[in-house]
């Protein structure tokens, strides 16, 4: 059978939008039947898979899709037939070719969920039992508080756009897009007193802030960032608890005695309890939740220096990260381990998704708990239960748990705002 790349693409697209005719479905399977003699088919499968935008939400893990396709009677070539009172699938295609059909349709199914964001078909309600239906568990949103230098607390999600407050040397403004930024006050003195603000997100909250130097920060749920209302020293230093993504602005150094600015950029330093990250201008993500036991710093662009701290000083051992590298600091060994990673997974939360790479279910549920503001407990041994996949952070909570439950190894019970994971 001759190979026509564009024709195969058309057949896949027809399948994705559920508009494939019976003769076209037969043609698609015919391509697979000749796969053993045509390496081009495997090439286009790889090509189509590479074209999938992995930053878009996928409502189901690819392995679950693959297994679902393998059980599809259409993929098996004939529907199940009753023989002697028992259903039996008649497989006219060799299993190797059935797998090839599954592979090519796995691409189609993945694209289908990415484009349509459809709910999972034929989901199993037994995977999630709701003991208290009166409690609605909703995804998080744009919620945070801002603590000013004088101790006043502003609920950012409840206040109107415009000028929020005046601090020493700066005005704080809320934009129409829902972020806050700082505007230098006219005639502000370079020798003014340094004051600090703190932005806090609760469980189920996130927020964006533009710091006085122009650095953009995305703050994840259950996190806080403390920073000066203006940067007047030789360095820019902030303190983080939780998780945040930074796009650091490049700035000139402080003014000299003659009134000019030095050419050297002011270092930007992010301090957590156990480490300090120093940059000049770059994009990176830090995950430093106390209850995780690890601190992960992922670099997307530029270069950063990750140092261990002691007594508040970042003069301990350090590592220099390159793009697509992640520094992992664990509370057990106290060292810095550097790994090559896909940074898209680290910042998936910023783009509205959960991204799990075969993580233990306890880590998965810890991340979910912060966003949906729930409590989690466990029944049974979950040490070997893992999950991988990319899911929208705005999926309904029950559907999210059903997706995880498709692994077939765990179930869930919802009681109020408490979720029990059962093996």
NUZA-506358 format. One record per residue (C-alpha): residue number from 1; residue in one letter; x, y, z. Coordinates in Angstrom, 1 decimal, padded with zeros to 4 digits, always signed. Layout:
<rs>
r seq NUM type A u X v Y w Z
...
</rs>
This chain:
<rs>
r seq 1 type X u +000.0 v +000.0 w +000.0
r seq 2 type X u +001.5 v +003.4 w -001.0
r seq 3 type X u +002.1 v +005.8 w +001.8
r seq 4 type X u +000.5 v +009.3 w +001.6
r seq 5 type X u +001.5 v +011.4 w +004.6
r seq 6 type X u -001.2 v +014.1 w +004.0
r seq 7 type X u -003.9 v +011.5 w +003.6
r seq 8 type X u -003.0 v +009.8 w +006.9
r seq 9 type X u -003.0 v +013.2 w +008.6
r seq 10 type X u -006.5 v +013.8 w +007.2
r seq 11 type X u -007.7 v +010.5 w +008.4
r seq 12 type X u -006.4 v +011.2 w +011.9
r seq 13 type X u -008.0 v +014.7 w +011.9
r seq 14 type X u -011.3 v +013.2 w +010.8
r seq 15 type X u -011.1 v +010.7 w +013.7
r seq 16 type X u -010.3 v +013.4 w +016.2
r seq 17 type X u -013.4 v +015.4 w +015.4
r seq 18 type X u -015.5 v +012.2 w +015.3
r seq 19 type X u -016.3 v +012.7 w +011.6
r seq 20 type X u -014.6 v +009.7 w +010.1
r seq 21 type X u -016.6 v +007.6 w +007.6
r seq 22 type X u -016.7 v +003.8 w +007.7
r seq 23 type X u -014.6 v +003.6 w +004.5
r seq 24 type X u -012.1 v +006.0 w +006.0
r seq 25 type X u -011.9 v +004.0 w +009.2
r seq 26 type X u -011.2 v +000.9 w +007.1
r seq 27 type X u -008.5 v +002.9 w +005.2
r seq 28 type X u -006.9 v +004.0 w +008.5
r seq 29 type X u -006.7 v +000.4 w +009.7
r seq 30 type X u -005.3 v -000.6 w +006.3
r seq 31 type X u -002.4 v +001.7 w +006.8
r seq 32 type X u -001.7 v -000.1 w +010.1
r seq 33 type X u -002.0 v -003.5 w +008.5
r seq 34 type X u +000.9 v -002.6 w +006.2
r seq 35 type X u +003.0 v -001.1 w +009.0
r seq 36 type X u +005.4 v -004.0 w +009.0
r seq 37 type X u +006.4 v -003.1 w +005.5
r seq 38 type X u +006.3 v +000.7 w +005.8
r seq 39 type X u +008.6 v +002.4 w +008.3
r seq 40 type X u +007.1 v +005.8 w +007.2
r seq 41 type X u +004.0 v +005.0 w +009.3
r seq 42 type X u +006.1 v +004.9 w +012.5
r seq 43 type X u +007.9 v +008.0 w +011.5
r seq 44 type X u +004.6 v +010.0 w +011.1
r seq 45 type X u +003.4 v +008.6 w +014.5
r seq 46 type X u +006.6 v +010.0 w +016.1
r seq 47 type X u +006.1 v +013.3 w +014.2
r seq 48 type X u +002.5 v +013.7 w +015.2
r seq 49 type X u +003.3 v +013.0 w +018.8
r seq 50 type X u +006.1 v +015.6 w +018.8
r seq 51 type X u +003.6 v +018.2 w +017.5
r seq 52 type X u +001.4 v +017.8 w +020.5
r seq 53 type X u +001.7 v +020.9 w +022.7
r seq 54 type X u +002.5 v +019.4 w +026.1
r seq 55 type X u +001.8 v +022.7 w +027.8
r seq 56 type X u -001.9 v +022.3 w +026.9
r seq 57 type X u -004.1 v +020.4 w +029.4
r seq 58 type X u -004.6 v +016.7 w +028.8
r seq 59 type X u -007.6 v +015.2 w +030.7
r seq 60 type X u -006.2 v +011.7 w +031.0
r seq 61 type X u -002.9 v +010.0 w +031.3
r seq 62 type X u -001.5 v +008.6 w +028.0
r seq 63 type X u -001.1 v +005.1 w +029.5
r seq 64 type X u -004.8 v +005.0 w +030.4
r seq 65 type X u -005.7 v +006.1 w +026.9
r seq 66 type X u -003.5 v +003.4 w +025.4
r seq 67 type X u -005.1 v +000.7 w +027.6
r seq 68 type X u -008.6 v +002.0 w +026.7
r seq 69 type X u -007.8 v +001.8 w +023.0
r seq 70 type X u -006.5 v -001.8 w +023.3
r seq 71 type X u -009.9 v -002.7 w +024.8
r seq 72 type X u -011.8 v -000.9 w +022.0
r seq 73 type X u -013.6 v -003.6 w +019.9
r seq 74 type X u -013.1 v -001.5 w +016.8
r seq 75 type X u -009.4 v -001.6 w +017.3
r seq 76 type X u -009.6 v -005.3 w +017.7
r seq 77 type X u -011.2 v -005.4 w +014.2
r seq 78 type X u -014.4 v -007.2 w +015.3
r seq 79 type X u -016.9 v -006.5 w +018.2
r seq 80 type X u -017.1 v -009.2 w +021.0
r seq 81 type X u -019.2 v -012.1 w +020.1
r seq 82 type X u -021.1 v -014.4 w +022.4
r seq 83 type X u -019.7 v -018.0 w +022.2
r seq 84 type X u -021.2 v -020.6 w +024.5
r seq 85 type X u -022.6 v -017.9 w +026.8
r seq 86 type X u -019.2 v -016.1 w +027.1
r seq 87 type X u -018.1 v -013.0 w +025.3
r seq 88 type X u -014.9 v -013.5 w +023.3
r seq 89 type X u -013.1 v -010.9 w +021.1
r seq 90 type X u -012.3 v -012.2 w +017.7
r seq 91 type X u -008.9 v -010.7 w +016.8
r seq 92 type X u -008.2 v -010.7 w +013.1
r seq 93 type X u -005.3 v -008.4 w +013.4
r seq 94 type X u -002.1 v -009.7 w +014.9
r seq 95 type X u -001.4 v -008.3 w +018.4
r seq 96 type X u +001.6 v -006.4 w +017.1
r seq 97 type X u -000.6 v -004.6 w +014.6
r seq 98 type X u -003.3 v -004.1 w +017.3
r seq 99 type X u -000.6 v -002.3 w +019.3
r seq 100 type X u +000.3 v -000.2 w +016.2
r seq 101 type X u -003.4 v +000.8 w +015.9
r seq 102 type X u -003.4 v +001.7 w +019.5
r seq 103 type X u -000.2 v +003.8 w +019.1
r seq 104 type X u -001.6 v +005.8 w +016.2
r seq 105 type X u -005.0 v +006.3 w +017.8
r seq 106 type X u -003.3 v +007.2 w +021.1
r seq 107 type X u -002.0 v +010.3 w +019.2
r seq 108 type X u -005.5 v +011.0 w +018.0
r seq 109 type X u -007.0 v +010.6 w +021.5
r seq 110 type X u -004.4 v +012.8 w +023.1
r seq 111 type X u -005.0 v +015.5 w +020.5
r seq 112 type X u -008.8 v +015.1 w +021.0
r seq 113 type X u -008.5 v +015.8 w +024.7
r seq 114 type X u -006.2 v +018.7 w +024.3
r seq 115 type X u -008.3 v +020.4 w +021.7
r seq 116 type X u -011.8 v +019.6 w +023.1
r seq 117 type X u -011.1 v +019.4 w +026.9
r seq 118 type X u -013.8 v +016.8 w +026.9
r seq 119 type X u -014.7 v +014.9 w +030.0
r seq 120 type X u -013.3 v +011.4 w +030.2
r seq 121 type X u -015.8 v +009.0 w +028.5
r seq 122 type X u -017.2 v +006.1 w +030.5
r seq 123 type X u -015.6 v +007.2 w +033.7
r seq 124 type X u -016.1 v +004.8 w +036.6
r seq 125 type X u -018.0 v +006.5 w +039.5
r seq 126 type X u -016.8 v +003.7 w +041.8
r seq 127 type X u -013.4 v +005.3 w +041.7
r seq 128 type X u -014.6 v +008.3 w +043.7
r seq 129 type X u -017.2 v +007.9 w +046.5
r seq 130 type X u -018.7 v +011.1 w +047.9
r seq 131 type X u -019.8 v +010.6 w +051.5
r seq 132 type X u -020.8 v +014.3 w +052.1
r seq 133 type X u -022.3 v +015.8 w +048.8
r seq 134 type X u -023.2 v +019.0 w +050.6
r seq 135 type X u -019.6 v +020.2 w +050.4
r seq 136 type X u -018.5 v +021.6 w +047.0
r seq 137 type X u -014.8 v +021.4 w +046.4
r seq 138 type X u -013.8 v +024.0 w +043.8
r seq 139 type X u -010.4 v +024.8 w +042.2
r seq 140 type X u -008.5 v +027.8 w +043.4
r seq 141 type X u -008.3 v +031.3 w +041.9
r seq 142 type X u -006.8 v +034.7 w +042.1
r seq 143 type X u -006.8 v +035.1 w +045.9
r seq 144 type X u -004.1 v +036.8 w +048.1
r seq 145 type X u -003.5 v +039.3 w +050.9
r seq 146 type X u -000.9 v +042.1 w +051.0
r seq 147 type X u +000.6 v +043.0 w +054.3
r seq 148 type X u +002.0 v +046.6 w +054.3
r seq 149 type X u +004.9 v +048.0 w +056.2
r seq 150 type X u +002.6 v +049.4 w +058.9
r seq 151 type X u +000.9 v +046.0 w +059.4
r seq 152 type X u -002.3 v +046.8 w +057.5
r seq 153 type X u -003.6 v +043.8 w +055.5
r seq 154 type X u -005.3 v +044.2 w +052.1
r seq 155 type X u -007.4 v +041.5 w +050.6
r seq 156 type X u -006.3 v +041.8 w +047.0
r seq 157 type X u -009.2 v +039.8 w +045.5
r seq 158 type X u -011.8 v +042.0 w +047.1
r seq 159 type X u -010.4 v +045.5 w +046.4
r seq 160 type X u -011.1 v +047.6 w +043.3
r seq 161 type X u -008.5 v +048.4 w +040.6
r seq 162 type X u -006.4 v +051.5 w +041.0
r seq 163 type X u -004.2 v +053.0 w +043.8
r seq 164 type X u -004.1 v +050.6 w +046.8
r seq 165 type X u -001.7 v +052.3 w +049.2
r seq 166 type X u +001.3 v +054.6 w +049.4
r seq 167 type X u +004.5 v +053.3 w +050.9
r seq 168 type X u +007.8 v +054.9 w +051.5
r seq 169 type X u +009.1 v +055.8 w +048.0
r seq 170 type X u +006.3 v +054.0 w +046.0
r seq 171 type X u +002.7 v +053.7 w +045.2
r seq 172 type X u +001.0 v +050.3 w +045.1
r seq 173 type X u -001.4 v +049.9 w +042.2
r seq 174 type X u -003.8 v +047.1 w +041.2
r seq 175 type X u -004.2 v +046.7 w +037.4
r seq 176 type X u -007.2 v +045.7 w +035.4
r seq 177 type X u -005.5 v +042.3 w +034.8
r seq 178 type X u -005.6 v +041.6 w +038.6
r seq 179 type X u -001.9 v +042.0 w +039.4
r seq 180 type X u -000.3 v +044.5 w +041.6
r seq 181 type X u +002.8 v +046.6 w +040.8
r seq 182 type X u +004.8 v +049.4 w +042.3
r seq 183 type X u +005.3 v +052.9 w +040.9
r seq 184 type X u +008.2 v +055.0 w +042.3
r seq 185 type X u +007.1 v +058.1 w +044.0
r seq 186 type X u +008.3 v +061.4 w +042.6
r seq 187 type X u +011.2 v +063.0 w +044.5
r seq 188 type X u +011.9 v +059.8 w +046.4
r seq 189 type X u +015.2 v +059.9 w +048.2
r seq 190 type X u +017.8 v +057.2 w +047.5
r seq 191 type X u +018.7 v +057.2 w +051.2
r seq 192 type X u +015.1 v +056.6 w +052.4
r seq 193 type X u +014.3 v +053.9 w +055.0
r seq 194 type X u +013.8 v +050.4 w +053.6
r seq 195 type X u +010.3 v +049.1 w +054.3
r seq 196 type X u +008.9 v +045.7 w +053.4
r seq 197 type X u +005.6 v +044.3 w +052.0
r seq 198 type X u +004.5 v +040.6 w +052.1
r seq 199 type X u +002.1 v +039.0 w +049.7
r seq 200 type X u +000.5 v +035.8 w +050.9
r seq 201 type X u -001.6 v +033.2 w +049.0
r seq 202 type X u -003.8 v +030.8 w +051.0
r seq 203 type X u -004.5 v +027.2 w +050.0
r seq 204 type X u -006.6 v +027.6 w +046.9
r seq 205 type X u -005.1 v +030.9 w +045.9
r seq 206 type X u -002.5 v +032.3 w +043.5
r seq 207 type X u -001.4 v +035.8 w +042.5
r seq 208 type X u +000.9 v +037.9 w +040.4
r seq 209 type X u +003.0 v +040.8 w +041.4
r seq 210 type X u +005.5 v +043.1 w +039.7
r seq 211 type X u +008.2 v +044.1 w +042.1
r seq 212 type X u +009.6 v +047.7 w +042.4
r seq 213 type X u +012.5 v +046.8 w +040.0
r seq 214 type X u +010.2 v +045.4 w +037.3
r seq 215 type X u +010.7 v +041.7 w +038.2
r seq 216 type X u +007.5 v +039.6 w +037.5
r seq 217 type X u +006.5 v +037.0 w +040.1
r seq 218 type X u +003.8 v +034.4 w +039.9
r seq 219 type X u +003.0 v +033.1 w +043.4
r seq 220 type X u +001.5 v +029.6 w +043.8
r seq 221 type X u -001.0 v +028.4 w +046.4
r seq 222 type X u +000.0 v +028.5 w +050.1
r seq 223 type X u +003.0 v +030.7 w +049.5
r seq 224 type X u +004.4 v +034.0 w +050.6
r seq 225 type X u +006.9 v +036.5 w +049.3
r seq 226 type X u +008.5 v +039.3 w +051.4
r seq 227 type X u +010.3 v +042.1 w +049.5
r seq 228 type X u +011.3 v +045.7 w +050.0
r seq 229 type X u +009.0 v +048.4 w +048.6
r seq 230 type X u +012.0 v +049.8 w +046.7
r seq 231 type X u +015.5 v +048.4 w +046.0
r seq 232 type X u +018.1 v +050.9 w +047.1
r seq 233 type X u +021.1 v +048.8 w +048.0
r seq 234 type X u +023.7 v +047.0 w +045.9
r seq 235 type X u +021.5 v +043.9 w +045.7
r seq 236 type X u +017.8 v +043.0 w +045.4
r seq 237 type X u +016.8 v +040.4 w +048.0
r seq 238 type X u +013.5 v +038.7 w +048.6
r seq 239 type X u +012.3 v +035.9 w +050.8
r seq 240 type X u +010.1 v +033.0 w +049.6
r seq 241 type X u +008.1 v +030.4 w +051.4
r seq 242 type X u +006.2 v +028.0 w +049.1
r seq 243 type X u +006.5 v +028.2 w +045.3
r seq 244 type X u +007.0 v +031.0 w +042.8
r seq 245 type X u +008.1 v +031.6 w +039.2
r seq 246 type X u +010.4 v +034.6 w +038.6
r seq 247 type X u +011.1 v +036.6 w +035.5
r seq 248 type X u +013.9 v +038.8 w +036.8
r seq 249 type X u +014.4 v +042.3 w +035.4
r seq 250 type X u +017.8 v +043.5 w +034.5
r seq 251 type X u +018.7 v +046.7 w +036.3
r seq 252 type X u +021.7 v +049.0 w +036.7
r seq 253 type X u +023.6 v +049.3 w +039.9
r seq 254 type X u +023.2 v +052.0 w +042.5
r seq 255 type X u +024.1 v +055.7 w +041.8
r seq 256 type X u +027.7 v +056.7 w +042.3
r seq 257 type X u +028.8 v +059.8 w +044.2
r seq 258 type X u +028.7 v +061.7 w +040.9
r seq 259 type X u +025.1 v +060.8 w +040.3
r seq 260 type X u +025.6 v +058.3 w +037.5
r seq 261 type X u +024.7 v +054.6 w +037.7
r seq 262 type X u +027.3 v +051.9 w +037.6
r seq 263 type X u +027.2 v +049.5 w +034.6
r seq 264 type X u +027.1 v +046.4 w +036.8
r seq 265 type X u +023.7 v +044.8 w +037.2
r seq 266 type X u +022.3 v +044.5 w +040.8
r seq 267 type X u +022.2 v +040.8 w +041.8
r seq 268 type X u +018.7 v +039.4 w +042.5
r seq 269 type X u +018.6 v +037.0 w +045.4
r seq 270 type X u +015.8 v +034.7 w +046.5
r seq 271 type X u +016.2 v +033.3 w +049.9
r seq 272 type X u +014.4 v +030.2 w +051.3
r seq 273 type X u +015.0 v +028.5 w +054.6
r seq 274 type X u +017.8 v +026.3 w +053.3
r seq 275 type X u +019.2 v +028.0 w +050.2
r seq 276 type X u +019.7 v +031.2 w +048.3
r seq 277 type X u +019.4 v +031.6 w +044.5
r seq 278 type X u +021.3 v +034.5 w +042.9
r seq 279 type X u +020.7 v +035.8 w +039.4
r seq 280 type X u +021.2 v +038.8 w +037.2
r seq 281 type X u +018.4 v +038.4 w +034.8
r seq 282 type X u +016.7 v +035.1 w +034.1
r seq 283 type X u +013.5 v +033.0 w +034.3
r seq 284 type X u +013.3 v +030.3 w +037.0
r seq 285 type X u +010.9 v +028.5 w +039.3
r seq 286 type X u +011.5 v +027.7 w +043.0
r seq 287 type X u +009.4 v +025.1 w +044.9
r seq 288 type X u +010.2 v +025.3 w +048.6
r seq 289 type X u +007.2 v +024.1 w +050.6
r seq 290 type X u +008.1 v +023.2 w +054.1
r seq 291 type X u +006.0 v +020.0 w +054.1
r seq 292 type X u +007.7 v +018.6 w +050.9
r seq 293 type X u +011.1 v +018.0 w +052.4
r seq 294 type X u +012.8 v +019.2 w +049.2
r seq 295 type X u +013.6 v +022.5 w +047.6
r seq 296 type X u +013.6 v +022.4 w +043.8
r seq 297 type X u +015.0 v +025.2 w +041.7
r seq 298 type X u +014.3 v +024.9 w +037.9
r seq 299 type X u +016.0 v +027.1 w +035.4
r seq 300 type X u +014.3 v +028.1 w +032.1
r seq 301 type X u +016.6 v +030.9 w +030.8
r seq 302 type X u +019.8 v +032.5 w +031.8
r seq 303 type X u +022.0 v +031.3 w +034.7
r seq 304 type X u +021.6 v +031.0 w +038.5
r seq 305 type X u +023.8 v +030.2 w +041.4
r seq 306 type X u +022.1 v +028.0 w +044.0
r seq 307 type X u +023.9 v +028.1 w +047.4
r seq 308 type X u +023.3 v +026.4 w +050.7
r seq 309 type X u +022.7 v +028.8 w +053.6
r seq 310 type X u +023.6 v +028.6 w +057.3
r seq 311 type X u +022.7 v +031.2 w +059.9
r seq 312 type X u +021.1 v +033.3 w +057.1
r seq 313 type X u +024.3 v +033.5 w +055.1
r seq 314 type X u +024.5 v +032.1 w +051.6
r seq 315 type X u +028.2 v +031.2 w +051.8
r seq 316 type X u +027.9 v +027.4 w +051.7
r seq 317 type X u +028.5 v +025.0 w +048.8
r seq 318 type X u +026.9 v +026.0 w +045.6
r seq 319 type X u +026.1 v +024.9 w +042.0
r seq 320 type X u +025.6 v +026.9 w +038.8
r seq 321 type X u +022.6 v +025.9 w +036.8
r seq 322 type X u +022.2 v +026.0 w +033.1
r seq 323 type X u +018.8 v +026.2 w +031.3
r seq 324 type X u +016.7 v +022.9 w +031.6
r seq 325 type X u +018.5 v +022.0 w +034.8
r seq 326 type X u +017.0 v +021.5 w +038.2
r seq 327 type X u +018.7 v +021.8 w +041.6
r seq 328 type X u +017.2 v +019.5 w +044.3
r seq 329 type X u +018.0 v +020.1 w +047.9
r seq 330 type X u +016.8 v +017.5 w +050.4
r seq 331 type X u +016.5 v +017.8 w +054.1
r seq 332 type X u +018.1 v +014.4 w +054.6
r seq 333 type X u +021.5 v +014.7 w +052.9
r seq 334 type X u +021.9 v +018.5 w +052.9
r seq 335 type X u +023.6 v +018.5 w +049.4
r seq 336 type X u +022.6 v +019.9 w +046.1
r seq 337 type X u +021.8 v +017.5 w +043.3
r seq 338 type X u +021.5 v +018.8 w +039.7
r seq 339 type X u +019.4 v +017.0 w +037.1
r seq 340 type X u +018.4 v +017.6 w +033.5
r seq 341 type X u +014.6 v +018.1 w +033.3
r seq 342 type X u +011.8 v +019.4 w +031.1
r seq 343 type X u +011.2 v +022.8 w +032.7
r seq 344 type X u +007.6 v +022.8 w +031.3
r seq 345 type X u +006.6 v +020.4 w +034.1
r seq 346 type X u +008.0 v +022.7 w +036.8
r seq 347 type X u +006.0 v +025.7 w +035.6
r seq 348 type X u +002.8 v +023.9 w +034.5
r seq 349 type X u +001.0 v +025.3 w +037.5
r seq 350 type X u +001.7 v +028.9 w +036.3
r seq 351 type X u +000.0 v +028.0 w +033.0
r seq 352 type X u -003.0 v +026.4 w +034.6
r seq 353 type X u -002.1 v +022.7 w +034.7
r seq 354 type X u -000.9 v +020.0 w +037.0
r seq 355 type X u +002.1 v +018.1 w +035.6
r seq 356 type X u +003.1 v +014.8 w +037.3
r seq 357 type X u +006.0 v +012.7 w +036.1
r seq 358 type X u +005.5 v +009.3 w +037.7
r seq 359 type X u +005.3 v +010.9 w +041.2
r seq 360 type X u +004.2 v +009.1 w +044.3
r seq 361 type X u +000.6 v +009.5 w +045.1
r seq 362 type X u +001.4 v +011.3 w +048.3
r seq 363 type X u +003.3 v +014.0 w +046.4
r seq 364 type X u +000.5 v +014.2 w +043.8
r seq 365 type X u -002.2 v +014.7 w +046.5
r seq 366 type X u -000.1 v +017.2 w +048.4
r seq 367 type X u +000.1 v +019.4 w +045.3
r seq 368 type X u -003.7 v +019.0 w +044.7
r seq 369 type X u -004.5 v +019.7 w +048.3
r seq 370 type X u -002.9 v +023.1 w +048.2
r seq 371 type X u -004.9 v +024.1 w +045.1
r seq 372 type X u -008.3 v +022.7 w +046.1
r seq 373 type X u -007.9 v +023.5 w +049.8
r seq 374 type X u -008.5 v +020.0 w +051.1
r seq 375 type X u -007.1 v +017.6 w +053.7
r seq 376 type X u -005.9 v +014.1 w +052.7
r seq 377 type X u -005.4 v +010.9 w +054.6
r seq 378 type X u -004.5 v +007.4 w +053.5
r seq 379 type X u -005.8 v +003.8 w +054.0
r seq 380 type X u -003.4 v +001.1 w +053.0
r seq 381 type X u +000.2 v +001.1 w +051.7
r seq 382 type X u +000.7 v +003.8 w +049.0
r seq 383 type X u +004.5 v +003.7 w +048.9
r seq 384 type X u +004.4 v +002.1 w +045.4
r seq 385 type X u +001.5 v +004.1 w +043.9
r seq 386 type X u +002.6 v +006.6 w +041.3
r seq 387 type X u +000.8 v +008.7 w +038.7
r seq 388 type X u +002.0 v +010.6 w +035.6
r seq 389 type X u +000.0 v +013.0 w +033.4
r seq 390 type X u -000.9 v +016.6 w +032.7
r seq 391 type X u -004.3 v +017.8 w +033.9
r seq 392 type X u -006.1 v +021.1 w +034.0
r seq 393 type X u -006.0 v +022.8 w +037.4
r seq 394 type X u -009.6 v +024.0 w +036.7
r seq 395 type X u -011.0 v +020.5 w +036.2
r seq 396 type X u -013.9 v +019.5 w +038.4
r seq 397 type X u -012.5 v +017.9 w +041.6
r seq 398 type X u -014.4 v +014.6 w +041.2
r seq 399 type X u -013.3 v +014.3 w +037.5
r seq 400 type X u -009.7 v +015.0 w +038.6
r seq 401 type X u -009.8 v +012.1 w +041.1
r seq 402 type X u -011.4 v +009.8 w +038.5
r seq 403 type X u -008.6 v +010.5 w +036.1
r seq 404 type X u -006.0 v +009.5 w +038.7
r seq 405 type X u -008.1 v +006.5 w +039.7
r seq 406 type X u -007.9 v +005.2 w +036.1
r seq 407 type X u -004.5 v +003.8 w +037.0
r seq 408 type X u -006.6 v +001.0 w +038.7
r seq 409 type X u -004.5 v +001.0 w +041.9
r seq 410 type X u -006.4 v +003.4 w +044.1
r seq 411 type X u -009.8 v +004.8 w +045.0
r seq 412 type X u -011.0 v +007.9 w +046.8
r seq 413 type X u -013.7 v +008.8 w +049.3
r seq 414 type X u -014.7 v +012.4 w +049.8
r seq 415 type X u -016.1 v +013.5 w +053.2
r seq 416 type X u -016.6 v +017.2 w +053.4
r seq 417 type X u -013.2 v +018.7 w +052.6
r seq 418 type X u -011.3 v +015.5 w +053.5
r seq 419 type X u -010.2 v +013.0 w +050.9
r seq 420 type X u -009.3 v +009.5 w +051.8
r seq 421 type X u -007.0 v +007.7 w +049.4
r seq 422 type X u -007.6 v +003.9 w +049.5
r seq 423 type X u -005.7 v +001.0 w +048.1
</rs>
